[in-house]
């Protein structure tokens, strides 16, 4: 029996990897127990296998492993995590699924392969149900739809942690009777960040509906390759077997990709762009594509991956490939952050490709689609005029151009900017958008219908100068 065979001795140790020769009947991604000479047992996973040797990645690191006295026992199964509602909801686990909250490990539920199974494209249901985050720049202009994967592109020092925590606190379906859960997976975060998330969820009372997986910065980086997969295994169980609508937050995917590059380098693989492996796209897709809805279940999985762009470069391989796989992106802007605006979401490069199918009559409000298009157009035009004013001076602008500048300032100050504890309903967001749109003369509002201006724009017309 394969699981009862124990091998002694290593051929080579290289970074987080070890090479064993003379093994037989070992499978790709099979789990193994590695025991050092002190008796400490570490989990490992088969990364590559041939007729003569196997390469294992050691999740807890290779420090202290002896070439001659290390023992290896293959378990004959992939990495698995036990799932049951009673044992996981409201719990905090580490990056490998071990409890961090003092509670017992899950033992009742069925063990699930964390690598998941591909979803049959024919079984998928098209995402079209609105999720309210309470954040105007997302709900109003880059709407999140149930079953969508919508990443947040951030940068070092920008408040993506605060934004993630706010989304977890506030996200809900407009139909309150439907069961909602959140799976939160953090990779390579600092201890103070982990404490921030735990305290935030506890204070808001959300923790009972949250399952947390925390891989800390001082944990072995190799664990980061497993953390999002365990989290998505839990999400699939809650969505497709417990009929819950699950929001999955993954932060920070850049740390995940750095761990993937480290393993690739240790294996001696030929690097691709920026030193990342050539299979970075397919590896990210194996995570992002575990979102959506299927016909045989009432639940759904919605993903918000968060990644920090190195040097704020949106063309870097990680955000670049992520944008190809996902259905849009929310982009945080350093310029808005330096103005004191929170959340500093730049709506011009931001995009939600599924927004049109999740808004409007029957989802949010019948004027939503036209108003969002109008606000985007007005803000884009105002930014062009800002650049012009920087060259010729604001005093030489026309009165209409000055109105556009006024719109830009008010839009950033009142629509984009909102408190981290401020939870706006979609109807509050739309009403605010109308108030700001009416800063401009009605002849400039070419993307909304005249009857919509009459019905929804009256409050704004009373507040701003007449034509």
The 8 nearest C-alpha neighbors of each residue, nearest first, counted from 0:
[[1, 3, 2, 4, 75, 74, 24, 73],
 [0, 2, 3, 4, 75, 73, 24, 74],
 [1, 3, 74, 73, 0, 4, 75, 72],
 [2, 4, 1, 0, 5, 72, 73, 74],
 [5, 3, 1, 2, 72, 6, 0, 73],
 [4, 6, 72, 71, 3, 70, 7, 73],
 [7, 5, 71, 70, 72, 4, 8, 22],
 [8, 6, 70, 69, 68, 71, 5, 67],
 [7, 9, 67, 69, 68, 66, 70, 6],
 [10, 8, 66, 19, 11, 18, 67, 69],
 [9, 11, 19, 18, 20, 66, 8, 12],
 [12, 10, 18, 9, 17, 13, 66, 19],
 [13, 11, 17, 16, 18, 14, 10, 9],
 [12, 14, 16, 17, 15, 265, 11, 266],
 [13, 15, 16, 265, 12, 61, 17, 262],
 [16, 14, 60, 61, 57, 56, 13, 17],
 [17, 15, 56, 13, 14, 55, 12, 57],
 [18, 16, 12, 55, 11, 54, 13, 56],
 [17, 19, 54, 11, 10, 53, 9, 55],
 [20, 18, 9, 10, 53, 52, 54, 17],
 [19, 21, 52, 22, 51, 10, 53, 18],
 [20, 22, 51, 52, 23, 19, 50, 53],
 [23, 21, 20, 52, 51, 53, 25, 19],
 [22, 24, 25, 21, 50, 51, 52, 1],
 [23, 25, 26, 22, 1, 50, 75, 48],
 [24, 26, 23, 22, 27, 29, 48, 73],
 [27, 25, 29, 28, 24, 48, 45, 75],
 [26, 28, 29, 45, 47, 46, 48, 25],
 [29, 27, 45, 44, 77, 46, 26, 30],
 [30, 28, 77, 45, 76, 26, 27, 44],
 [31, 29, 44, 77, 74, 43, 78, 76],
 [32, 30, 73, 43, 74, 72, 44, 42],
 [31, 33, 42, 72, 71, 41, 43, 40],
 [32, 34, 71, 41, 40, 70, 42, 31],
 [35, 33, 40, 70, 39, 38, 69, 41],
 [36, 34, 69, 38, 37, 64, 39, 70],
 [35, 37, 38, 68, 69, 34, 65, 39],
 [38, 36, 35, 39, 34, 40, 63, 64],
 [37, 39, 36, 35, 34, 40, 69, 33],
 [40, 38, 34, 35, 37, 41, 36, 33],
 [41, 39, 34, 33, 32, 38, 35, 42],
 [42, 40, 33, 32, 59, 34, 43, 39],
 [41, 43, 32, 58, 31, 33, 57, 40],
 [44, 42, 57, 31, 56, 58, 30, 55],
 [43, 45, 30, 55, 56, 28, 29, 31],
 [46, 44, 55, 28, 29, 27, 47, 54],
 [45, 47, 55, 54, 28, 44, 27, 56],
 [48, 46, 54, 45, 53, 27, 49, 55],
 [47, 49, 53, 52, 54, 27, 46, 50],
 [48, 50, 52, 51, 53, 47, 54, 25],
 [51, 49, 52, 48, 23, 22, 21, 53],
 [52, 50, 49, 21, 20, 22, 53, 23],
 [53, 51, 20, 49, 19, 21, 48, 22],
 [52, 54, 48, 19, 47, 18, 49, 55],
 [53, 55, 18, 47, 46, 17, 45, 48],
 [56, 54, 45, 46, 44, 17, 16, 43],
 [55, 57, 16, 44, 43, 15, 58, 46],
 [58, 56, 43, 60, 59, 15, 16, 42],
 [57, 59, 222, 221, 60, 43, 42, 56],
 [60, 58, 219, 57, 41, 61, 42, 222],
 [59, 61, 57, 15, 58, 62, 219, 221],
 [60, 62, 15, 64, 63, 57, 59, 14],
 [63, 61, 64, 60, 59, 15, 65, 14],
 [64, 62, 61, 65, 35, 36, 60, 37],
 [65, 63, 35, 62, 61, 69, 66, 36],
 [64, 66, 68, 69, 67, 63, 35, 36],
 [65, 67, 9, 8, 68, 69, 64, 10],
 [66, 68, 8, 65, 69, 9, 7, 10],
 [67, 69, 8, 65, 66, 36, 7, 70],
 [70, 68, 35, 8, 65, 7, 34, 67],
 [71, 69, 7, 34, 6, 33, 8, 68],
 [72, 70, 33, 6, 5, 32, 7, 34],
 [71, 73, 5, 32, 31, 4, 6, 74],
 [72, 74, 31, 2, 75, 30, 32, 71],
 [75, 73, 2, 31, 76, 30, 72, 29],
 [74, 76, 2, 73, 29, 1, 30, 77],
 [77, 75, 29, 74, 30, 78, 79, 28],
 [76, 78, 29, 30, 28, 79, 112, 75],
 [79, 77, 30, 112, 113, 76, 80, 29],
 [78, 80, 112, 111, 113, 110, 77, 81],
 [79, 81, 110, 111, 82, 113, 112, 229],
 [82, 80, 110, 108, 109, 105, 111, 106],
 [81, 83, 108, 109, 80, 233, 110, 87],
 [84, 82, 108, 86, 85, 87, 107, 81],
 [83, 85, 87, 86, 88, 82, 237, 241],
 [84, 86, 83, 87, 88, 82, 107, 105],
 [85, 87, 83, 105, 84, 88, 82, 90],
 [88, 86, 90, 84, 85, 83, 210, 89],
 [89, 87, 90, 210, 84, 208, 209, 207],
 [88, 90, 207, 206, 209, 210, 208, 87],
 [91, 89, 87, 210, 88, 211, 92, 100],
 [92, 90, 211, 99, 100, 212, 98, 210],
 [93, 91, 98, 212, 99, 96, 97, 211],
 [92, 94, 213, 212, 96, 97, 95, 214],
 [93, 95, 214, 226, 213, 212, 96, 222],
 [96, 94, 93, 97, 226, 222, 225, 92],
 [95, 97, 92, 93, 94, 98, 212, 229],
 [96, 98, 92, 93, 95, 104, 99, 94],
 [99, 97, 92, 100, 104, 91, 102, 93],
 [100, 98, 92, 91, 101, 93, 97, 102],
 [101, 99, 102, 91, 98, 90, 92, 103],
 [102, 100, 99, 98, 103, 91, 104, 90],
 [101, 103, 100, 98, 104, 99, 90, 91],
 [102, 104, 105, 98, 101, 106, 86, 100],
 [103, 105, 98, 106, 97, 102, 86, 96],
 [106, 104, 86, 81, 107, 103, 108, 82],
 [107, 105, 108, 104, 81, 86, 109, 82],
 [108, 106, 105, 83, 109, 81, 82, 86],
 [109, 107, 83, 82, 81, 106, 110, 105],
 [108, 110, 81, 82, 111, 107, 83, 80],
 [111, 109, 81, 80, 79, 108, 82, 112],
 [112, 110, 79, 80, 113, 81, 109, 232],
 [111, 113, 79, 114, 115, 78, 77, 80],
 [112, 114, 229, 115, 228, 232, 79, 111],
 [115, 113, 112, 228, 116, 232, 78, 229],
 [116, 114, 113, 112, 232, 117, 228, 111],
 [115, 117, 118, 114, 289, 112, 113, 119],
 [118, 116, 119, 115, 289, 288, 285, 120],
 [119, 117, 120, 116, 122, 123, 289, 293],
 [118, 120, 122, 121, 117, 123, 293, 116],
 [121, 119, 123, 122, 118, 117, 124, 293],
 [120, 122, 119, 123, 124, 118, 293, 294],
 [123, 121, 293, 119, 120, 294, 124, 118],
 [124, 122, 293, 120, 121, 292, 294, 125],
 [123, 125, 292, 293, 294, 126, 122, 291],
 [124, 126, 127, 123, 292, 146, 291, 293],
 [127, 125, 146, 145, 128, 144, 124, 147],
 [126, 128, 357, 356, 144, 125, 145, 129],
 [129, 127, 357, 145, 144, 126, 130, 362],
 [128, 130, 144, 357, 145, 362, 143, 131],
 [131, 129, 172, 144, 143, 171, 145, 132],
 [130, 132, 171, 170, 133, 172, 138, 129],
 [133, 131, 170, 134, 169, 166, 130, 138],
 [132, 134, 422, 423, 131, 424, 169, 135],
 [135, 133, 132, 137, 136, 138, 423, 422],
 [136, 134, 138, 139, 137, 428, 133, 414],
 [135, 137, 415, 140, 139, 134, 138, 141],
 [138, 136, 141, 142, 135, 134, 140, 139],
 [139, 137, 142, 135, 136, 134, 140, 141],
 [138, 140, 135, 136, 137, 142, 141, 428],
 [139, 141, 371, 136, 137, 142, 138, 346],
 [142, 140, 137, 351, 350, 138, 139, 354],
 [141, 143, 138, 354, 137, 140, 139, 351],
 [142, 144, 130, 129, 141, 138, 145, 354],
 [145, 143, 129, 128, 147, 130, 357, 127],
 [144, 146, 128, 147, 301, 126, 130, 129],
 [147, 145, 291, 301, 300, 126, 292, 299],
 [148, 146, 301, 144, 145, 291, 149, 302],
 [147, 149, 302, 325, 301, 303, 326, 150],
 [148, 150, 303, 328, 327, 326, 147, 325],
 [151, 149, 304, 303, 328, 305, 329, 152],
 [150, 152, 329, 305, 328, 330, 153, 304],
 [153, 151, 330, 306, 329, 307, 331, 305],
 [152, 154, 307, 331, 308, 306, 151, 330],
 [155, 153, 307, 308, 311, 157, 156, 309],
 [154, 156, 157, 307, 153, 308, 309, 311],
 [157, 155, 154, 158, 159, 153, 333, 307],
 [156, 158, 154, 155, 159, 153, 333, 336],
 [159, 157, 161, 160, 162, 156, 342, 341],
 [158, 160, 162, 161, 157, 163, 153, 305],
 [161, 159, 163, 162, 158, 164, 192, 196],
 [160, 162, 164, 158, 159, 163, 165, 419],
 [161, 163, 159, 165, 160, 164, 166, 158],
 [164, 162, 160, 166, 165, 161, 159, 167],
 [163, 165, 167, 161, 162, 166, 160, 168],
 [166, 164, 162, 168, 167, 163, 169, 161],
 [165, 167, 163, 169, 170, 168, 164, 132],
 [166, 168, 164, 165, 169, 170, 163, 181],
 [169, 167, 165, 166, 170, 164, 205, 203],
 [168, 170, 166, 132, 167, 133, 165, 171],
 [171, 169, 132, 166, 131, 167, 168, 130],
 [172, 170, 131, 130, 169, 173, 132, 179],
 [171, 173, 130, 174, 131, 175, 129, 170],
 [172, 174, 175, 171, 131, 130, 129, 362],
 [175, 173, 172, 176, 177, 171, 178, 130],
 [176, 174, 177, 173, 172, 171, 178, 179],
 [175, 177, 174, 178, 172, 173, 179, 171],
 [178, 176, 175, 174, 179, 172, 243, 244],
 [179, 177, 243, 244, 176, 180, 242, 175],
 [178, 180, 244, 243, 245, 177, 181, 171],
 [181, 179, 245, 208, 244, 209, 246, 243],
 [180, 182, 209, 246, 245, 247, 208, 183],
 [183, 181, 247, 210, 209, 211, 246, 248],
 [182, 184, 211, 248, 247, 210, 212, 181],
 [185, 183, 212, 249, 211, 213, 227, 248],
 [186, 184, 250, 213, 214, 249, 212, 251],
 [187, 185, 214, 251, 188, 223, 250, 254],
 [186, 188, 216, 215, 214, 254, 185, 189],
 [187, 189, 215, 216, 186, 192, 185, 190],
 [190, 188, 192, 216, 191, 215, 193, 187],
 [189, 191, 193, 192, 194, 215, 188, 216],
 [192, 190, 194, 193, 189, 195, 188, 196],
 [193, 191, 195, 189, 190, 194, 188, 196],
 [192, 194, 190, 196, 195, 191, 197, 189],
 [195, 193, 191, 197, 192, 196, 198, 190],
 [196, 194, 192, 193, 198, 197, 199, 191],
 [195, 197, 199, 193, 194, 198, 200, 192],
 [196, 198, 194, 200, 199, 195, 201, 193],
 [199, 197, 201, 195, 200, 196, 194, 202],
 [198, 200, 196, 202, 197, 201, 195, 203],
 [199, 201, 206, 205, 203, 197, 198, 202],
 [200, 202, 198, 204, 206, 203, 199, 197],
 [203, 201, 199, 204, 200, 198, 205, 206],
 [204, 202, 200, 205, 201, 199, 168, 206],
 [203, 205, 201, 202, 206, 200, 207, 168],
 [206, 204, 200, 203, 207, 208, 168, 201],
 [205, 207, 209, 200, 89, 201, 208, 204],
 [206, 208, 89, 205, 209, 88, 204, 90],
 [207, 209, 180, 206, 205, 89, 88, 181],
 [210, 208, 181, 206, 89, 207, 182, 88],
 [209, 211, 182, 90, 88, 89, 183, 91],
 [212, 210, 91, 183, 184, 92, 182, 209],
 [211, 213, 184, 92, 93, 94, 91, 183],
 [214, 212, 93, 185, 94, 184, 215, 92],
 [213, 215, 94, 186, 187, 93, 185, 218],
 [216, 214, 187, 188, 218, 217, 189, 213],
 [215, 217, 187, 188, 189, 218, 214, 190],
 [218, 216, 215, 219, 187, 189, 220, 214],
 [217, 219, 215, 216, 220, 214, 222, 187],
 [220, 218, 221, 59, 222, 60, 217, 58],
 [219, 221, 222, 223, 258, 218, 187, 216],
 [220, 222, 223, 58, 219, 224, 258, 15],
 [223, 221, 58, 220, 224, 225, 219, 94],
 [224, 222, 226, 221, 225, 255, 220, 186],
 [223, 225, 222, 221, 226, 255, 259, 258],
 [224, 226, 228, 223, 222, 227, 229, 95],
 [225, 227, 94, 223, 229, 228, 224, 95],
 [228, 226, 230, 229, 225, 184, 231, 249],
 [227, 229, 231, 225, 230, 113, 226, 232],
 [228, 230, 232, 113, 226, 231, 227, 225],
 [231, 229, 227, 233, 228, 232, 184, 234],
 [232, 230, 234, 228, 233, 229, 235, 227],
 [231, 233, 229, 235, 234, 230, 113, 228],
 [232, 234, 236, 230, 231, 235, 237, 229],
 [235, 233, 231, 237, 232, 236, 238, 245],
 [236, 234, 238, 232, 233, 237, 239, 231],
 [235, 237, 233, 240, 234, 238, 239, 232],
 [238, 236, 241, 234, 235, 243, 240, 239],
 [239, 237, 298, 243, 242, 235, 299, 236],
 [238, 240, 296, 236, 242, 235, 298, 237],
 [239, 241, 236, 242, 237, 238, 296, 235],
 [240, 242, 237, 243, 238, 239, 236, 298],
 [243, 241, 298, 238, 297, 239, 240, 296],
 [244, 242, 298, 238, 178, 179, 237, 241],
 [243, 245, 299, 298, 179, 238, 180, 178],
 [244, 246, 180, 300, 181, 243, 299, 179],
 [245, 247, 181, 301, 302, 300, 182, 180],
 [246, 248, 302, 182, 183, 181, 301, 303],
 [249, 247, 183, 303, 304, 302, 184, 182],
 [250, 248, 304, 184, 305, 185, 251, 183],
 [251, 249, 305, 185, 252, 186, 304, 184],
 [250, 252, 306, 253, 305, 254, 186, 249],
 [253, 251, 255, 306, 254, 250, 305, 256],
 [254, 252, 256, 306, 255, 251, 307, 257],
 [255, 253, 257, 252, 256, 251, 187, 186],
 [254, 256, 252, 258, 253, 257, 223, 224],
 [255, 257, 259, 253, 258, 254, 260, 252],
 [258, 256, 254, 260, 259, 255, 253, 261],
 [259, 257, 261, 255, 256, 260, 220, 221],
 [258, 260, 256, 262, 257, 261, 263, 255],
 [259, 261, 263, 257, 275, 258, 262, 264],
 [262, 260, 258, 264, 259, 263, 257, 265],
 [263, 261, 265, 259, 264, 260, 266, 258],
 [262, 264, 260, 266, 265, 261, 268, 259],
 [265, 263, 267, 261, 266, 262, 268, 260],
 [264, 266, 262, 267, 263, 14, 261, 13],
 [267, 265, 263, 264, 268, 262, 16, 13],
 [268, 266, 264, 265, 263, 269, 270, 262],
 [269, 267, 266, 263, 264, 270, 276, 265],
 [268, 270, 267, 271, 276, 277, 264, 263],
 [271, 269, 274, 276, 275, 268, 277, 272],
 [270, 272, 277, 274, 275, 276, 273, 269],
 [273, 271, 274, 275, 316, 270, 276, 277],
 [274, 272, 275, 271, 316, 270, 315, 276],
 [273, 275, 270, 271, 272, 276, 260, 264],
 [274, 276, 260, 271, 273, 270, 272, 277],
 [277, 275, 270, 271, 278, 279, 263, 260],
 [276, 278, 271, 279, 275, 270, 280, 272],
 [277, 279, 276, 281, 280, 282, 275, 283],
 [280, 278, 282, 276, 277, 281, 283, 275],
 [281, 279, 283, 278, 282, 320, 284, 277],
 [280, 282, 284, 278, 283, 279, 285, 277],
 [281, 283, 279, 285, 284, 280, 278, 286],
 [284, 282, 286, 280, 285, 281, 279, 287],
 [283, 285, 281, 287, 286, 282, 288, 280],
 [284, 286, 282, 283, 288, 287, 281, 289],
 [287, 285, 284, 283, 288, 289, 282, 228],
 [286, 288, 284, 289, 285, 283, 290, 148],
 [287, 289, 290, 284, 286, 285, 291, 324],
 [290, 288, 287, 286, 291, 285, 231, 117],
 [291, 289, 300, 288, 301, 146, 302, 287],
 [290, 292, 146, 300, 299, 147, 301, 293],
 [291, 293, 299, 124, 146, 123, 300, 298],
 [294, 292, 123, 124, 122, 295, 296, 291],
 [293, 295, 122, 296, 124, 123, 292, 297],
 [294, 296, 293, 297, 122, 239, 292, 123],
 [297, 295, 239, 298, 294, 293, 242, 240],
 [296, 298, 242, 299, 295, 239, 243, 238],
 [299, 297, 242, 238, 243, 244, 296, 239],
 [298, 300, 292, 244, 238, 146, 291, 245],
 [301, 299, 245, 290, 291, 146, 246, 244],
 [300, 302, 146, 246, 147, 145, 290, 148],
 [301, 303, 148, 247, 246, 248, 304, 149],
 [302, 304, 150, 248, 149, 148, 247, 249],
 [305, 303, 249, 150, 248, 250, 302, 151],
 [306, 304, 151, 250, 251, 150, 249, 252],
 [305, 307, 252, 251, 253, 152, 153, 308],
 [308, 306, 154, 153, 253, 152, 155, 309],
 [307, 309, 311, 154, 312, 153, 310, 306],
 [310, 308, 311, 312, 307, 154, 315, 155],
 [309, 311, 312, 308, 154, 155, 313, 315],
 [312, 310, 308, 309, 154, 313, 153, 307],
 [313, 311, 310, 314, 315, 308, 309, 318],
 [312, 314, 315, 318, 311, 308, 319, 152],
 [315, 313, 319, 312, 316, 318, 317, 308],
 [314, 316, 313, 312, 317, 319, 318, 308],
 [317, 315, 319, 320, 318, 314, 272, 273],
 [316, 318, 319, 320, 315, 321, 253, 256],
 [319, 317, 321, 320, 316, 313, 315, 322],
 [318, 320, 316, 314, 322, 317, 321, 315],
 [321, 319, 323, 322, 317, 318, 316, 280],
 [322, 320, 318, 324, 323, 319, 317, 325],
 [321, 323, 319, 320, 325, 324, 318, 327],
 [322, 324, 320, 321, 325, 319, 326, 327],
 [325, 323, 321, 322, 284, 320, 326, 287],
 [324, 326, 322, 148, 327, 323, 321, 149],
 [327, 325, 352, 149, 148, 351, 353, 147],
 [326, 328, 351, 350, 352, 149, 325, 322],
 [327, 329, 150, 350, 349, 149, 151, 330],
 [328, 330, 151, 349, 152, 150, 350, 331],
 [331, 329, 152, 349, 344, 345, 151, 328],
 [332, 330, 344, 153, 343, 345, 152, 329],
 [331, 333, 334, 343, 335, 345, 344, 336],
 [332, 334, 336, 335, 337, 331, 157, 343],
 [335, 333, 337, 336, 332, 338, 343, 339],
 [334, 336, 338, 343, 337, 333, 332, 340],
 [335, 337, 333, 343, 339, 340, 338, 334],
 [336, 338, 334, 339, 335, 333, 340, 343],
 [339, 337, 335, 336, 340, 334, 333, 343],
 [338, 340, 336, 337, 341, 335, 343, 416],
 [341, 339, 416, 336, 343, 338, 335, 342],
 [342, 340, 343, 416, 417, 339, 336, 418],
 [341, 343, 344, 340, 416, 162, 415, 417],
 [344, 342, 341, 335, 336, 331, 340, 332],
 [345, 343, 331, 342, 330, 346, 332, 329],
 [346, 344, 332, 347, 330, 331, 343, 349],
 [345, 347, 349, 348, 344, 136, 140, 330],
 [346, 348, 349, 345, 379, 375, 350, 378],
 [349, 347, 346, 345, 350, 330, 329, 328],
 [350, 348, 329, 346, 330, 328, 347, 345],
 [349, 351, 327, 328, 141, 352, 329, 348],
 [352, 350, 327, 141, 354, 353, 326, 142],
 [351, 353, 326, 327, 354, 350, 355, 141],
 [354, 352, 351, 355, 356, 326, 144, 357],
 [353, 355, 142, 357, 351, 356, 352, 358],
 [356, 354, 357, 353, 358, 368, 352, 359],
 [355, 357, 127, 354, 353, 358, 126, 128],
 [358, 356, 127, 129, 128, 354, 355, 144],
 [359, 357, 362, 363, 355, 356, 354, 367],
 [360, 358, 365, 364, 363, 367, 362, 368],
 [359, 361, 365, 364, 362, 363, 358, 366],
 [360, 362, 363, 359, 364, 358, 365, 357],
 [361, 363, 358, 360, 359, 357, 129, 364],
 [362, 364, 359, 358, 360, 361, 365, 367],
 [365, 363, 359, 360, 367, 366, 362, 358],
 [364, 366, 360, 359, 367, 363, 368, 361],
 [367, 365, 364, 369, 368, 370, 359, 451],
 [368, 366, 370, 359, 364, 365, 369, 371],
 [369, 367, 371, 370, 366, 359, 372, 358],
 [370, 368, 447, 372, 371, 367, 366, 446],
 [369, 371, 373, 367, 372, 368, 366, 374],
 [372, 370, 374, 368, 373, 140, 369, 367],
 [371, 373, 369, 375, 370, 374, 376, 368],
 [372, 374, 370, 376, 446, 371, 375, 369],
 [375, 373, 377, 371, 376, 372, 378, 370],
 [374, 376, 372, 378, 373, 377, 379, 371],
 [375, 377, 373, 379, 374, 378, 380, 372],
 [378, 376, 374, 380, 379, 375, 381, 373],
 [377, 379, 381, 375, 380, 376, 374, 407],
 [380, 378, 376, 382, 381, 377, 375, 383],
 [379, 381, 377, 383, 378, 382, 376, 384],
 [382, 380, 378, 384, 403, 383, 379, 404],
 [383, 381, 385, 379, 384, 380, 378, 386],
 [384, 382, 380, 386, 381, 385, 387, 379],
 [383, 385, 387, 381, 386, 382, 388, 380],
 [386, 384, 382, 388, 387, 383, 381, 389],
 [387, 385, 389, 383, 384, 388, 382, 390],
 [386, 388, 384, 390, 389, 385, 391, 383],
 [389, 387, 392, 393, 385, 390, 391, 386],
 [388, 390, 386, 387, 392, 391, 385, 393],
 [391, 389, 388, 387, 392, 386, 393, 385],
 [390, 392, 388, 389, 387, 395, 393, 396],
 [393, 391, 388, 394, 389, 395, 390, 396],
 [392, 394, 388, 395, 396, 391, 389, 401],
 [393, 395, 392, 396, 388, 391, 397, 401],
 [396, 394, 393, 392, 391, 397, 388, 398],
 [395, 397, 393, 394, 400, 401, 398, 388],
 [396, 398, 400, 399, 401, 395, 394, 402],
 [397, 399, 401, 400, 402, 396, 403, 395],
 [400, 398, 402, 401, 397, 403, 439, 396],
 [399, 401, 403, 397, 402, 398, 396, 404],
 [400, 402, 404, 398, 403, 399, 405, 397],
 [401, 403, 405, 399, 400, 404, 406, 439],
 [402, 404, 406, 400, 381, 401, 405, 407],
 [405, 403, 401, 407, 406, 402, 381, 408],
 [404, 406, 402, 408, 403, 407, 409, 401],
 [405, 407, 403, 409, 404, 408, 410, 402],
 [408, 406, 404, 410, 405, 409, 381, 378],
 [409, 407, 405, 411, 410, 406, 412, 404],
 [408, 410, 412, 406, 411, 407, 413, 405],
 [409, 411, 414, 407, 408, 413, 412, 406],
 [412, 410, 415, 408, 409, 413, 414, 416],
 [411, 413, 409, 416, 410, 408, 414, 415],
 [412, 414, 410, 416, 409, 411, 415, 417],
 [415, 413, 410, 416, 411, 412, 135, 431],
 [416, 414, 411, 136, 413, 417, 412, 410],
 [415, 417, 341, 340, 412, 413, 414, 411],
 [418, 416, 341, 421, 415, 419, 342, 413],
 [417, 419, 421, 420, 341, 416, 342, 422],
 [418, 420, 421, 165, 417, 161, 341, 162],
 [421, 419, 418, 422, 165, 417, 169, 168],
 [422, 420, 418, 419, 423, 417, 133, 134],
 [421, 423, 133, 420, 424, 169, 134, 132],
 [424, 422, 133, 427, 134, 421, 428, 425],
 [423, 425, 427, 426, 133, 428, 422, 131],
 [424, 426, 428, 427, 429, 138, 423, 131],
 [425, 427, 429, 428, 424, 430, 364, 363],
 [428, 426, 430, 424, 425, 429, 423, 431],
 [429, 427, 425, 431, 426, 135, 430, 432],
 [428, 430, 432, 426, 431, 427, 425, 433],
 [431, 429, 433, 427, 432, 428, 426, 434],
 [432, 430, 434, 428, 429, 433, 427, 435],
 [433, 431, 429, 435, 430, 434, 436, 428],
 [432, 434, 436, 430, 435, 431, 456, 459],
 [459, 435, 433, 431, 432, 437, 436, 458],
 [434, 436, 432, 437, 433, 438, 431, 410],
 [435, 437, 433, 438, 434, 439, 432, 374],
 [436, 438, 439, 459, 435, 434, 460, 433],
 [439, 437, 436, 463, 435, 406, 440, 402],
 [438, 440, 437, 436, 402, 441, 443, 403],
 [441, 439, 466, 442, 443, 437, 438, 444],
 [440, 442, 444, 443, 439, 437, 466, 445],
 [441, 443, 440, 444, 445, 439, 466, 449],
 [444, 442, 441, 440, 445, 439, 377, 446],
 [445, 443, 441, 442, 446, 447, 373, 440],
 [444, 446, 443, 447, 442, 373, 448, 441],
 [447, 445, 373, 444, 369, 372, 448, 370],
 [448, 446, 369, 445, 444, 370, 451, 449],
 [447, 449, 451, 450, 452, 446, 445, 369],
 [450, 448, 452, 451, 453, 447, 454, 441],
 [449, 451, 453, 452, 448, 454, 447, 455],
 [452, 450, 454, 448, 453, 449, 455, 447],
 [453, 451, 456, 449, 450, 455, 454, 448],
 [452, 454, 450, 451, 456, 455, 457, 449],
 [455, 453, 451, 452, 450, 456, 457, 449],
 [454, 456, 452, 451, 457, 453, 433, 430],
 [457, 455, 452, 459, 433, 458, 453, 454],
 [456, 458, 460, 459, 455, 453, 461, 454],
 [459, 457, 461, 460, 456, 434, 462, 455],
 [458, 434, 460, 437, 462, 461, 456, 457],
 [459, 461, 457, 458, 462, 437, 463, 456],
 [460, 462, 458, 459, 463, 457, 464, 465],
 [463, 461, 459, 460, 458, 464, 434, 438],
 [462, 464, 438, 460, 461, 459, 465, 437],
 [465, 463, 466, 462, 438, 460, 461, 439],
 [466, 464, 463, 460, 440, 461, 438, 439],
 [465, 440, 464, 441, 439, 442, 463, 438]]
